[in-house]
Amino acid sequence: MKLGVVEYMDCAHFLPGHSKCGSLHGHTYKVEVIIEGEAKGGMIVDFANLKAKLRDVLRDYDHKALNDFLEYPSVENICELLSGNLKDKLGFPLLVRVWEGEGKWAETQV
């Protein structure tokens, strides 16, 4: 069974050498996390616990410059960064999708 939550973070970044995105600018990132597991006692995990762990990870990056954490903070690299942090905290197989504004996203499964 799969279970998912959504949270948001606002960050600034620039993509070095990119013609359009090479200047500092910001996005509201929508972060979707979907875990997979067996429902024990009626649920896989409490939504409140899942959202709290996601918020703990996002708190490190929210309202900050992503270039302080990644050399090239593309949505693909942001997605990998977040999924690595979440994998350690959640202990479930998971899928992470990061939306950069509307209609643009990257996804990874760990």
Secondary structure in CASP SS format (residue, H / E / C, confidence):
PFRMAT SS
TARGET T0000
AUTHOR 0000-0000-0000
METHOD secondary structure of the structure
MODEL  1
M C 1.00
K E 1.00
L E 1.00
G E 1.00
V E 1.00
V E 1.00
E E 1.00
Y E 1.00
M E 1.00
D E 1.00
C E 1.00
A E 1.00
H E 1.00
F C 1.00
L C 1.00
P C 1.00
G C 1.00
H C 1.00
S C 1.00
K C 1.00
C C 1.00
G C 1.00
S C 1.00
L C 1.00
H E 1.00
G E 1.00
H E 1.00
T E 1.00
Y E 1.00
K E 1.00
V E 1.00
E E 1.00
V E 1.00
I E 1.00
I E 1.00
E E 1.00
G C 1.00
E C 1.00
A C 1.00
K E 1.00
G C 1.00
G C 1.00
M E 1.00
I C 1.00
V C 1.00
D C 1.00
F H 1.00
A H 1.00
N H 1.00
L H 1.00
K H 1.00
A H 1.00
K H 1.00
L H 1.00
R H 1.00
D H 1.00
V H 1.00
L H 1.00
R H 1.00
D C 1.00
Y C 1.00
D C 1.00
H C 1.00
K C 1.00
A E 1.00
L H 1.00
N H 1.00
D H 1.00
F C 1.00
L C 1.00
E C 1.00
Y C 1.00
P C 1.00
S C 1.00
V H 1.00
E H 1.00
N H 1.00
I H 1.00
C H 1.00
E H 1.00
L H 1.00
L H 1.00
S H 1.00
G H 1.00
N H 1.00
L H 1.00
K H 1.00
D H 1.00
K H 1.00
L H 1.00
G C 1.00
F C 1.00
P C 1.00
L E 1.00
L E 1.00
V E 1.00
R E 1.00
V E 1.00
W E 1.00
E E 1.00
G C 1.00
E C 1.00
G C 1.00
K C 1.00
W E 1.00
A E 1.00
E E 1.00
T E 1.00
Q E 1.00
V C 1.00
END
